[in-house]
Amino acid sequence: MSIEEKFILPLKSDIKQVLRIDAEAIPSFSPVMTKLLTLSIDEDASIEDLCRLVKTDPGISAKVLGIVNSAMYSLRRKITVVSEAVIHLGVDEVKKIALGVAVFEKMVKPGAKSHFDRIFFWRHCLCVAILSKAIAQEIRYPAPEEAYICGLLHDLGKIIFDLYGCVDYDDFIANVAKYTGTMITEERDIMGMGHDDVGAYYCALWQLPDPLSLVLKFHHQRYDHLDFSQNQARLIAIVSLANFLAWTQGMGSVDIIRPPILQPEVEKNINLDNIDFTGVISYMDREMESTSQFYNFVFPSAGQFRENLFKANLKLSSINTMYHYRDDRQAAAVDMSKITRSIITPHRSLDPKAIIRTTLQAVYEDFPCDRVYIMKVVKALRSLKVIECFGTSETCRDLKSIEIPMDENAGGFINCLRDKKPVIITGRTSGEKQALGVFKIKAMVIVPFCSDNKVIGILGMDNIISQNPIQPDTLSAIAIVAAELGMAMENAGAYKEAKAASYKDGLTGLLNRLAIDELLAGSFRKAVEGKNTLSLVMIDVDYFKKFNDRFGHQTGDNVLKLIATTLKKLSRPFDHVGRYGGEEFIVVLNNTDLSEALVYAERIRLEIQQLGRLLANRFPGLFLTVSAGVCEYTKKIKNQDTLIAQADKALYKAKETGRNKVAVF
């Protein structure tokens, strides 16, 4: 099955929309490069095959002979025959040298620019290649050299963009620092396609080995739903992980600090705990230091990167363990009839505050405890903070002011969060003793509750009045209650998201007309009461119909998404930004007078105008701009419909004066 049949590649028509030349007009790999790739992945390739290939390219031959005769190898006599050089260097080393020379000299080196620095980019590719090979060896992947090749060429699409992109890739890099999303997302928005899809398209067109095409296509994408073999899935995961590690070490493809997202498939296919990351990075250091001499660029010293916490970065988006403390023996030991109220109560509401409040009361009544409370994880302060409690008023007084530091002395509190298991705090560490002292107790039970596999809080209980010891068999029952509490909170969150989704525009993610009308009603009411200055800005995409007619509705949709991204970026948290219909947007500016609203609208207009210049080659013959109408609430305006109508009239006035204008009603 070919790669085209295995998964969907971009269409030729899609490629034509993002590149300045015909989709198939980009010069293909030279025969030497294509043969090198095939030999590099073919484990059965002979020394004779490799020698024959090296001899066909004078540049590769010279580099191989130059390296074997360098001080690095300290040979007693000079080697002048390629076949002898191959024996001394080793087949794998010669493959890497040959491919590096072929790709670097033919594709990477020419045309270095100020923002997309080709040398910086090539250093990243080499780094990912070396890390890919090291990781492959760590996890016993059967073809480490294959991983090296895939790592070396994983970002090939960026070179194609830099050479032929309709949007100048150098300009894209210069502007990408303004945006907050991942670089691959910004590529798809601004360039019109990601470098992963572009690279995979040309790999298939050039009939390069399928493993390479798979890696180029999926090193930023999910692929668990596809029917890949175990080795195919692991190969993609290897390169994705290597790419991520390279970015964490300051070795990205561009000089911008924005690591890629590590897709869940990586941890599914690679046991990260079994990798000696110190050894992997040390191997990278050694290889890159020698490689830097080969390509004559400076490699940062090891001391610049060693402070990074690899495993912490890798674990940020991957918490895979659920509650495991309800084994059969524990479940059998719990008398479910005694905790029915605690189990049922959380599911009687979809309001998170009500869920917590009523659950605490039910736990207090079902369990033999003097008080019960909820602690929230405050990540910014690295602490636990009591947010709700239930018991006698005397025992709960001042409890909400308590914060427990999550440092190296926190003991059982850290274990509870890390292992997601109930813990009895008895004062084994200084942090535990300090916490018990603040709570004025001798022991407490704490149990985490989760939503979407993530700890969102801790349920705690103690006997502050009776000072009775906590019975270990309490853990099984309270763990069941905490699991139900977590499920209820997850349901409440899902309900909140569903409700919020009903107020969102499906295409742009902005508020829809229904949401804007409701929010504007509240703002208008405050303005009438004199509590709020209020202005409206209506924004319309100029000549939007031409974008649809000339380039298709998908392009029109992409234009609307770009406008939405700009509006969100330039608006304040308390402004309400929405799509009001078609290509028309509306922004409700609270606490904003007319002069301030004019400044905001002009900023929007100029930002879109700059974006239009960036996209000029992508949309030949059309220039992306917007017009805006601005109005302010005055006492003469009796209702919000009139306010909207005035903003709409101002917009119409702006368009009448020649488009790409801002007008006031």
C-alpha positions as CSV (number, residue, x, y, z in Angstrom):
1,M,0.0,0.0,0.0
2,S,1.5,3.4,-1.0
3,I,1.7,6.3,1.3
4,E,-1.1,8.1,-0.7
5,E,-3.4,5.1,0.0
6,K,-2.3,4.8,3.7
7,F,-3.3,8.4,4.6
8,I,-4.5,11.6,3.0
9,L,-1.9,13.8,1.5
10,P,-2.6,17.4,0.3
11,L,-4.0,17.6,-3.2
12,K,-2.0,19.1,-6.0
13,S,-4.5,22.0,-6.1
14,D,-3.9,22.7,-2.4
15,I,-0.1,22.8,-2.9
16,K,-0.6,25.3,-5.8
17,Q,-2.3,27.7,-3.4
18,V,0.6,27.8,-1.0
19,L,3.6,27.7,-3.3
20,R,4.6,30.2,-6.0
21,I,5.3,27.6,-8.6
22,D,3.5,24.7,-10.1
23,A,3.0,21.9,-7.6
24,E,5.3,19.5,-9.5
25,A,7.9,22.0,-10.7
26,I,10.1,22.0,-7.6
27,P,13.4,20.3,-8.6
28,S,13.4,16.8,-7.3
29,F,16.2,15.2,-5.3
30,S,19.2,14.4,-7.4
31,P,19.7,10.7,-8.3
32,V,22.6,10.6,-5.8
33,M,20.4,12.0,-3.0
34,T,17.6,9.6,-3.7
35,K,19.9,6.6,-3.9
36,L,21.6,7.7,-0.7
37,L,18.3,7.7,1.1
38,T,17.5,4.3,-0.1
39,L,20.9,2.9,0.8
40,S,20.8,4.6,4.2
41,I,17.5,2.8,5.2
42,D,18.4,-0.5,3.5
43,E,20.1,-2.6,6.1
44,D,21.3,-5.1,3.4
45,A,23.2,-2.4,1.4
46,S,26.7,-3.6,0.7
47,I,30.0,-1.7,1.1
48,E,30.4,-2.0,-2.6
49,D,27.1,-0.2,-3.3
50,L,28.1,2.6,-1.0
51,C,31.6,3.0,-2.4
52,R,30.2,3.1,-5.9
53,L,27.7,5.8,-5.0
54,V,30.3,8.0,-3.1
55,K,32.6,7.8,-6.1
56,T,29.9,9.3,-8.4
57,D,29.8,12.6,-6.5
58,P,33.1,14.5,-6.3
59,G,31.9,16.7,-3.4
60,I,31.0,13.6,-1.3
61,S,34.2,11.8,-2.2
62,A,36.3,14.8,-1.2
63,K,34.5,15.2,2.1
64,V,34.9,11.5,3.0
65,L,38.6,11.5,2.1
66,G,39.1,14.8,4.0
67,I,37.5,13.4,7.2
68,V,39.3,10.1,7.2
69,N,42.7,11.9,6.8
70,S,41.9,14.6,9.4
71,A,43.6,14.8,12.8
72,M,40.4,13.2,14.3
73,Y,41.5,9.7,13.1
74,S,45.3,10.2,13.3
75,L,46.1,7.6,10.7
76,R,49.7,6.8,10.0
77,R,49.4,7.2,6.3
78,K,47.2,9.2,3.9
79,I,44.1,7.4,2.5
80,T,43.4,8.2,-1.2
81,V,41.0,5.4,-2.1
82,V,37.3,5.8,-1.3
83,S,36.7,2.1,-0.6
84,E,39.6,2.2,2.0
85,A,38.1,5.3,3.6
86,V,34.8,3.6,3.9
87,I,36.4,0.7,5.8
88,H,38.2,3.0,8.2
89,L,35.1,5.3,8.8
90,G,32.5,2.6,8.9
91,V,29.4,2.2,6.6
92,D,27.1,4.1,8.9
93,E,29.4,7.0,9.3
94,V,30.0,7.3,5.6
95,K,26.2,7.2,5.0
96,K,25.7,10.1,7.4
97,I,28.6,12.1,5.8
98,A,27.4,11.5,2.3
99,L,23.8,12.4,3.0
100,G,24.7,15.4,5.0
101,V,26.9,16.8,2.2
102,A,24.2,16.0,-0.4
103,V,21.3,17.7,1.4
104,F,23.3,20.5,3.0
105,E,25.1,21.6,-0.2
106,K,22.2,21.1,-2.6
107,M,19.2,22.3,-0.5
108,V,20.1,23.9,2.8
109,K,23.2,26.1,2.3
110,P,22.1,28.3,-0.5
111,G,20.1,31.5,0.2
112,A,20.5,32.0,3.9
113,K,18.3,34.8,5.2
114,S,18.2,37.1,8.3
115,H,15.2,35.5,10.0
116,F,15.1,31.9,8.7
117,D,18.8,31.2,9.2
118,R,19.6,28.1,7.2
119,I,22.7,27.2,9.3
120,F,20.6,27.5,12.5
121,F,18.0,25.3,10.9
122,W,20.5,22.7,9.7
123,R,22.0,22.6,13.2
124,H,18.5,21.7,14.5
125,C,18.1,19.0,11.8
126,L,21.4,17.4,12.8
127,C,20.5,17.6,16.5
128,V,17.2,15.9,15.9
129,A,18.9,13.2,13.8
130,I,21.5,12.4,16.5
131,L,18.8,12.4,19.2
132,S,16.6,10.1,17.1
133,K,19.4,7.6,16.7
134,A,20.2,7.7,20.4
135,I,16.6,7.2,21.4
136,A,16.1,4.4,18.9
137,Q,19.1,2.6,20.4
138,E,17.8,3.2,23.9
139,I,14.4,1.6,23.2
140,R,15.9,-1.1,20.9
141,Y,14.3,0.1,17.7
142,P,15.6,-2.3,15.1
143,A,16.8,0.4,12.6
144,P,18.6,3.3,14.4
145,E,20.1,4.6,11.2
146,E,16.6,4.9,9.7
147,A,15.6,7.0,12.7
148,Y,18.7,9.2,12.0
149,I,17.7,9.8,8.4
150,C,14.1,10.6,9.3
151,G,15.3,13.0,12.0
152,L,17.7,14.7,9.6
153,L,14.9,15.4,7.1
154,H,11.9,15.8,9.3
155,D,11.6,19.6,8.6
156,L,12.2,19.4,4.8
157,G,8.9,21.2,4.2
158,K,10.4,24.4,5.8
159,I,13.1,24.5,3.1
160,I,10.4,24.2,0.4
161,F,8.4,27.0,2.1
162,D,11.5,29.1,2.2
163,L,12.3,28.6,-1.4
164,Y,8.9,28.7,-3.0
165,G,6.2,29.8,-0.4
166,C,3.6,32.2,-1.6
167,V,4.0,33.9,1.8
168,D,7.7,34.7,2.3
169,Y,8.9,32.3,5.0
170,D,11.4,34.9,6.2
171,D,8.6,37.3,6.8
172,F,6.6,34.6,8.5
173,I,9.4,33.9,11.0
174,A,9.8,37.6,11.6
175,N,6.1,37.9,12.5
176,V,5.5,34.6,14.3
177,A,6.8,36.0,17.6
178,K,3.6,38.1,17.8
179,Y,1.4,35.1,18.0
180,T,0.7,32.8,21.0
181,G,-0.1,29.5,19.4
182,T,2.3,26.7,18.3
183,M,4.4,27.4,15.2
184,I,2.8,24.6,13.2
185,T,-0.6,26.2,13.9
186,E,0.6,29.6,12.8
187,E,2.1,28.0,9.7
188,R,-1.3,26.5,8.8
189,D,-3.0,29.8,9.4
190,I,-0.5,32.2,7.7
191,M,1.3,30.0,5.1
192,G,-1.9,28.1,4.3
193,M,-0.5,24.7,5.1
194,G,2.0,23.1,7.6
195,H,5.5,22.2,6.7
196,D,4.6,18.6,7.7
197,D,2.1,18.2,4.9
198,V,4.2,20.0,2.4
199,G,7.2,17.8,3.2
200,A,5.2,14.6,3.0
201,Y,3.7,15.6,-0.3
202,Y,7.1,16.0,-2.0
203,C,8.4,12.8,-0.3
204,A,5.6,10.9,-2.0
205,L,6.1,12.8,-5.3
206,W,9.8,12.0,-5.3
207,Q,9.1,8.4,-4.4
208,L,11.3,8.5,-1.3
209,P,11.1,5.7,1.2
210,D,7.7,5.4,3.0
211,P,9.2,5.6,6.5
212,L,10.5,9.1,5.7
213,S,7.1,10.2,4.4
214,L,5.3,8.9,7.5
215,V,7.6,10.8,9.8
216,L,7.4,14.1,7.8
217,K,3.6,13.8,7.8
218,F,3.0,12.9,11.4
219,H,5.8,14.3,13.6
220,H,3.4,17.1,14.7
221,Q,0.1,15.2,14.2
222,R,-2.0,12.6,16.0
223,Y,-1.9,9.2,14.4
224,D,-3.3,6.7,16.9
225,H,-6.4,6.3,14.8
226,L,-4.4,5.0,11.8
227,D,-3.5,1.4,11.0
228,F,0.2,1.7,11.5
229,S,2.5,-1.2,12.4
230,Q,4.2,-1.1,15.8
231,N,7.5,0.0,14.2
232,Q,6.0,2.7,12.1
233,A,4.2,4.2,15.2
234,R,7.5,3.9,17.2
235,L,9.5,5.6,14.5
236,I,7.2,8.6,14.4
237,A,7.3,8.8,18.2
238,I,11.1,8.6,18.2
239,V,11.5,11.6,15.9
240,S,8.7,13.6,17.6
241,L,10.4,13.0,21.0
242,A,13.8,14.0,19.5
243,N,12.4,17.1,18.0
244,F,10.8,18.1,21.3
245,L,14.1,17.4,23.2
246,A,16.0,19.5,20.7
247,W,13.7,22.5,21.3
248,T,14.0,22.1,25.1
249,Q,17.8,22.3,24.6
250,G,17.6,25.6,22.7
251,M,18.2,23.8,19.4
252,G,15.0,24.7,17.5
253,S,14.8,25.2,13.8
254,V,14.4,29.0,14.4
255,D,15.6,31.3,17.2
256,I,12.3,31.5,18.9
257,I,11.5,29.9,22.2
258,R,8.3,28.0,21.5
259,P,8.6,24.2,21.9
260,P,6.3,21.9,19.9
261,I,3.5,20.0,21.5
262,L,4.3,16.4,22.3
263,Q,1.5,14.3,21.0
264,P,0.1,11.5,23.3
265,E,1.2,8.8,20.9
266,V,4.8,9.4,22.0
267,E,4.3,8.1,25.5
268,K,2.1,5.4,24.3
269,N,4.8,4.0,22.0
270,I,7.9,4.9,24.2
271,N,8.3,4.2,27.9
272,L,10.0,7.5,28.8
273,D,11.0,6.2,32.2
274,N,13.3,3.6,30.6
275,I,15.4,6.2,28.7
276,D,18.6,7.4,30.1
277,F,18.1,11.1,29.1
278,T,21.5,12.1,30.6
279,G,23.2,9.6,28.4
280,V,21.1,10.6,25.3
281,I,22.0,14.3,25.7
282,S,25.6,13.6,26.4
283,Y,25.7,11.5,23.2
284,M,24.2,14.5,21.4
285,D,26.8,16.8,22.8
286,R,29.7,14.6,21.7
287,E,28.3,14.1,18.2
288,M,27.3,17.8,17.7
289,E,30.7,19.0,18.8
290,S,32.5,16.9,16.1
291,T,29.7,17.7,13.6
292,S,30.1,21.4,14.1
293,Q,33.7,21.2,12.9
294,F,32.4,19.3,9.8
295,Y,30.0,22.1,8.9
296,N,32.0,25.0,10.4
297,F,29.4,26.3,12.8
298,V,29.5,27.0,16.5
299,F,27.8,24.5,18.8
300,P,26.6,25.9,22.2
301,S,28.5,24.5,25.2
302,A,26.9,21.7,27.2
303,G,26.8,24.0,30.2
304,Q,24.2,26.2,28.5
305,F,21.6,23.5,28.4
306,R,22.1,21.2,31.4
307,E,19.8,23.1,33.7
308,N,16.7,22.0,31.7
309,L,14.5,19.5,33.3
310,F,13.8,16.9,30.5
311,K,11.4,14.7,32.3
312,A,9.4,17.6,33.7
313,N,8.8,18.9,30.2
314,L,7.9,15.5,28.9
315,K,5.3,14.9,31.6
316,L,3.5,18.2,31.3
317,S,0.8,16.9,29.0
318,S,0.8,13.2,29.8
319,I,-0.7,12.0,33.0
320,N,-1.9,8.5,32.3
321,T,-2.7,6.9,35.6
322,M,-6.2,6.7,37.0
323,Y,-7.3,5.6,40.5
324,H,-5.8,2.2,41.2
325,Y,-6.5,1.9,44.9
326,R,-9.9,0.3,44.5
327,D,-8.8,-3.3,44.2
328,D,-11.2,-6.2,44.8
329,R,-10.3,-6.6,48.5
330,Q,-10.7,-3.0,49.3
331,A,-14.0,-2.8,47.4
332,A,-15.3,-5.8,49.3
333,A,-14.3,-4.3,52.6
334,V,-16.4,-1.1,52.1
335,D,-20.0,-1.2,53.4
336,M,-21.6,0.8,50.5
337,S,-24.8,1.3,52.4
338,K,-23.0,3.5,54.9
339,I,-21.7,5.9,52.3
340,T,-24.7,6.1,49.9
341,R,-25.4,9.7,50.6
342,S,-21.7,10.7,49.9
343,I,-21.7,8.8,46.6
344,I,-25.1,10.1,45.3
345,T,-25.0,13.7,46.4
346,P,-22.2,15.0,44.0
347,H,-24.3,14.1,41.0
348,R,-27.4,16.1,42.0
349,S,-26.0,19.4,40.6
350,L,-24.1,20.8,37.7
351,D,-22.8,23.8,39.7
352,P,-19.2,23.1,40.9
353,K,-19.7,25.2,44.0
354,A,-22.9,23.4,44.9
355,I,-21.3,20.0,44.2
356,I,-18.4,20.8,46.6
357,R,-20.6,22.3,49.3
358,T,-23.2,19.5,49.4
359,T,-20.6,16.7,49.1
360,L,-18.7,18.0,52.1
361,Q,-21.9,18.0,54.1
362,A,-22.7,14.4,53.0
363,V,-19.2,13.2,53.9
364,Y,-19.4,14.8,57.3
365,E,-22.7,13.0,58.0
366,D,-21.6,9.6,56.5
367,F,-18.1,9.4,58.0
368,P,-16.9,9.4,61.7
369,C,-15.0,12.7,61.4
370,D,-15.2,16.1,63.1
371,R,-14.7,18.2,59.9
372,V,-14.1,17.8,56.2
373,Y,-12.6,20.2,53.7
374,I,-11.5,20.8,50.1
375,M,-8.0,21.9,49.2
376,K,-7.1,23.3,45.8
377,V,-3.8,23.1,44.0
378,V,-2.4,26.6,43.5
379,K,0.2,25.9,40.8
380,A,1.6,29.5,40.7
381,L,2.4,29.4,44.4
382,R,3.2,25.6,44.5
383,S,0.9,25.2,47.4
384,L,-2.4,23.6,48.6
385,K,-5.1,26.1,49.7
386,V,-8.3,25.3,51.7
387,I,-11.3,26.7,49.7
388,E,-14.3,25.1,51.4
389,C,-14.9,23.3,54.7
390,F,-17.8,21.8,56.7
391,G,-18.0,21.1,60.4
392,T,-18.8,23.2,63.5
393,S,-18.3,26.9,62.9
394,E,-15.6,27.0,65.6
395,T,-13.5,24.3,63.9
396,C,-13.9,25.8,60.5
397,R,-13.1,29.4,61.5
398,D,-10.0,30.7,59.7
399,L,-9.5,27.4,57.9
400,K,-9.7,29.0,54.5
401,S,-6.6,31.1,55.2
402,I,-4.4,28.0,55.4
403,E,-1.9,27.3,52.6
404,I,0.4,24.3,52.6
405,P,3.7,24.7,50.7
406,M,4.5,21.9,48.2
407,D,8.2,21.7,48.7
408,E,10.6,18.9,49.3
409,N,9.5,18.6,52.9
410,A,5.8,18.2,52.1
411,G,6.0,14.4,52.4
412,G,2.6,12.7,52.1
413,F,1.0,15.8,50.4
414,I,3.4,15.4,47.4
415,N,2.8,11.6,47.4
416,C,-0.9,12.1,47.3
417,L,-0.7,14.4,44.3
418,R,1.9,12.4,42.4
419,D,0.5,8.9,43.0
420,K,-3.2,10.0,43.0
421,K,-3.7,7.8,46.1
422,P,-5.2,8.5,49.6
423,V,-2.6,9.2,52.3
424,I,-2.8,9.5,56.1
425,I,-0.7,12.5,57.2
426,T,0.9,11.8,60.6
427,G,3.8,14.2,60.8
428,R,6.6,12.1,59.3
429,T,8.3,15.1,57.7
430,S,8.8,18.7,58.8
431,G,6.3,19.9,56.2
432,E,3.7,17.4,57.5
433,K,4.3,18.5,61.1
434,Q,4.0,22.1,60.2
435,A,0.7,21.5,58.4
436,L,-0.8,19.5,61.3
437,G,0.2,22.2,63.6
438,V,-1.6,24.9,61.6
439,F,-4.7,22.6,61.4
440,K,-4.3,21.9,65.2
441,I,-4.6,18.2,64.7
442,K,-2.5,15.0,65.1
443,A,-3.5,13.3,61.8
444,M,-5.6,13.8,58.7
445,V,-6.8,11.8,55.7
446,I,-6.3,13.3,52.3
447,V,-7.5,11.9,49.0
448,P,-7.2,13.5,45.5
449,F,-10.1,13.8,43.2
450,C,-9.5,14.0,39.4
451,S,-11.1,15.4,36.3
452,D,-9.9,14.1,32.9
453,N,-7.1,12.2,34.7
454,K,-5.8,15.4,36.3
455,V,-5.8,16.1,40.0
456,I,-8.1,19.1,40.6
457,G,-8.3,19.1,44.3
458,I,-7.8,17.2,47.6
459,L,-10.6,16.0,49.9
460,G,-9.4,16.1,53.5
461,M,-10.9,15.1,56.9
462,D,-9.7,15.0,60.5
463,N,-10.9,14.7,64.1
464,I,-10.0,18.0,65.6
465,I,-12.4,17.7,68.5
466,S,-12.2,14.0,69.5
467,Q,-8.5,13.6,68.4
468,N,-9.4,10.0,67.6
469,P,-6.9,8.3,65.3
470,I,-7.9,7.9,61.6
471,Q,-8.7,4.2,60.8
472,P,-6.8,2.9,57.7
473,D,-10.0,1.2,56.4
474,T,-11.5,4.7,56.0
475,L,-9.2,5.1,53.0
476,S,-11.1,2.7,50.8
477,A,-14.4,4.3,51.4
478,I,-13.3,7.9,51.0
479,A,-11.4,7.0,47.8
480,I,-14.7,5.8,46.3
481,V,-16.4,9.1,47.3
482,A,-13.5,11.1,45.9
483,A,-13.8,9.3,42.6
484,E,-17.5,10.2,42.4
485,L,-16.7,13.8,43.3
486,G,-14.2,13.9,40.5
487,M,-16.7,12.4,38.0
488,A,-19.3,15.0,39.1
489,M,-16.9,17.9,38.7
490,E,-15.9,16.5,35.3
491,N,-19.6,16.4,34.3
492,A,-20.1,19.9,35.6
493,G,-17.1,21.0,33.5
494,A,-18.4,19.2,30.4
495,Y,-21.8,21.0,30.9
496,K,-20.1,24.3,31.3
497,E,-18.1,23.7,28.1
498,A,-21.2,22.6,26.2
499,K,-23.0,25.7,27.4
500,A,-20.1,27.8,26.4
501,A,-19.9,26.0,23.0
502,S,-23.5,27.1,22.3
503,Y,-22.3,30.7,22.5
504,K,-19.3,30.1,20.2
505,D,-19.1,30.6,16.5
506,G,-18.1,27.2,15.1
507,L,-15.7,28.5,12.5
508,T,-13.7,31.2,14.3
509,G,-14.2,30.3,17.9
510,L,-15.4,33.8,18.7
511,L,-18.7,34.6,20.4
512,N,-21.7,34.1,18.2
513,R,-24.6,36.6,17.7
514,L,-26.7,35.1,20.5
515,A,-23.8,35.5,23.0
516,I,-23.0,39.0,21.8
517,D,-26.7,40.1,22.1
518,E,-26.8,38.7,25.7
519,L,-23.5,40.3,26.8
520,L,-24.3,43.6,25.1
521,A,-27.6,43.7,27.0
522,G,-25.7,43.6,30.3
523,S,-23.2,46.2,29.2
524,F,-25.9,48.4,27.8
525,R,-27.8,48.3,31.1
526,K,-24.8,49.4,33.0
527,A,-24.2,52.2,30.6
528,V,-27.8,53.4,31.1
529,E,-27.2,53.3,34.9
530,G,-24.0,55.4,34.5
531,K,-21.8,52.5,35.7
532,N,-20.0,51.9,32.4
533,T,-18.9,53.8,29.3
534,L,-19.6,51.7,26.2
535,S,-18.6,51.7,22.6
536,L,-19.1,49.4,19.7
537,V,-16.9,48.5,16.7
538,M,-18.3,46.8,13.7
539,I,-15.7,45.3,11.3
540,D,-16.1,43.9,7.8
541,V,-13.7,42.1,5.5
542,D,-13.2,44.2,2.3
543,Y,-14.0,42.3,-1.0
544,F,-14.6,39.1,0.9
545,K,-16.8,37.7,-1.9
546,K,-13.8,37.9,-4.2
547,F,-11.7,35.7,-1.9
548,N,-14.5,33.0,-2.0
549,D,-15.1,33.3,-5.8
550,R,-11.4,33.3,-6.8
551,F,-9.9,30.9,-4.3
552,G,-12.8,28.9,-2.9
553,H,-14.8,28.8,0.3
554,Q,-12.0,27.1,2.3
555,T,-9.8,30.1,1.6
556,G,-12.6,32.4,2.7
557,D,-12.9,30.4,5.9
558,N,-9.2,30.7,6.5
559,V,-9.4,34.5,6.1
560,L,-12.1,34.7,8.7
561,K,-10.1,32.7,11.1
562,L,-7.1,35.0,10.6
563,I,-9.3,38.1,11.3
564,A,-10.6,36.3,14.4
565,T,-7.1,35.6,15.7
566,T,-6.1,39.2,15.2
567,L,-9.2,40.5,17.1
568,K,-8.6,38.2,20.0
569,K,-4.9,39.2,20.2
570,L,-5.6,42.9,20.3
571,S,-8.6,42.9,22.6
572,R,-8.7,43.1,26.3
573,P,-10.1,40.3,28.6
574,F,-13.2,42.3,29.4
575,D,-14.1,43.1,25.8
576,H,-16.6,40.9,24.0
577,V,-15.4,39.9,20.5
578,G,-17.8,38.1,18.2
579,R,-18.7,37.1,14.7
580,Y,-22.0,38.8,13.9
581,G,-22.7,37.2,10.6
582,G,-20.9,36.3,7.4
583,E,-17.7,38.3,7.2
584,E,-18.9,40.9,9.8
585,F,-17.4,41.0,13.3
586,I,-18.4,43.0,16.3
587,V,-16.5,44.1,19.4
588,V,-18.2,45.4,22.6
589,L,-15.8,47.7,24.3
590,N,-16.6,48.1,28.0
591,N,-15.2,51.1,29.9
592,T,-14.2,52.7,26.6
593,D,-15.2,56.1,25.2
594,L,-15.3,57.1,21.5
595,S,-11.7,58.3,21.3
596,E,-10.4,55.1,22.8
597,A,-12.6,53.0,20.5
598,L,-11.3,54.8,17.5
599,V,-7.7,54.0,18.5
600,Y,-8.7,50.4,19.0
601,A,-10.4,50.2,15.6
602,E,-7.4,51.8,13.8
603,R,-5.0,49.3,15.5
604,I,-7.2,46.5,14.1
605,R,-7.2,48.0,10.6
606,L,-3.5,48.5,10.5
607,E,-2.7,45.0,11.9
608,I,-4.9,43.4,9.2
609,Q,-3.4,45.6,6.6
610,Q,0.1,44.4,7.6
611,L,-1.2,40.8,7.6
612,G,-2.5,41.5,4.1
613,R,1.0,42.5,2.9
614,L,2.4,39.3,4.3
615,L,-0.3,37.3,2.4
616,A,0.0,39.2,-0.8
617,N,1.7,36.4,-2.8
618,R,-0.7,33.8,-1.4
619,F,-3.7,35.7,-2.8
620,P,-2.5,37.3,-6.0
621,G,-4.6,40.2,-7.2
622,L,-6.4,40.6,-3.8
623,F,-5.2,42.5,-0.7
624,L,-6.7,41.6,2.6
625,T,-8.0,44.7,4.5
626,V,-11.0,45.5,6.7
627,S,-13.2,48.5,7.3
628,A,-14.6,49.5,10.7
629,G,-17.5,51.5,12.1
630,V,-17.4,53.0,15.6
631,C,-20.1,54.4,17.8
632,E,-20.4,55.3,21.5
633,Y,-23.4,55.0,23.8
634,T,-25.2,58.3,24.6
635,K,-28.3,59.1,26.5
636,K,-30.1,59.6,23.2
637,I,-29.8,55.9,22.4
638,K,-32.8,54.1,23.9
639,N,-31.9,50.5,23.3
640,Q,-29.1,48.2,22.2
641,D,-30.5,47.6,18.7
642,T,-30.2,51.3,18.0
643,L,-26.6,51.2,19.2
644,I,-25.8,48.3,16.8
645,A,-27.6,50.1,14.0
646,Q,-25.4,53.2,14.5
647,A,-22.2,51.1,14.4
648,D,-23.5,49.4,11.3
649,K,-24.1,52.8,9.6
650,A,-20.7,53.9,10.5
651,L,-19.3,50.8,8.9
652,Y,-21.3,51.5,5.8
653,K,-19.9,55.0,5.8
654,A,-16.4,53.7,6.0
655,K,-16.9,51.4,3.0
656,E,-18.4,54.2,1.0
657,T,-15.3,56.2,1.4
658,G,-13.1,53.6,-0.3
659,R,-12.7,50.6,2.0
660,N,-9.9,50.0,4.5
661,K,-11.2,52.9,6.5
662,V,-12.5,53.7,10.0
663,A,-15.6,55.8,10.3
664,V,-17.7,57.2,13.2
665,F,-21.5,57.5,13.3
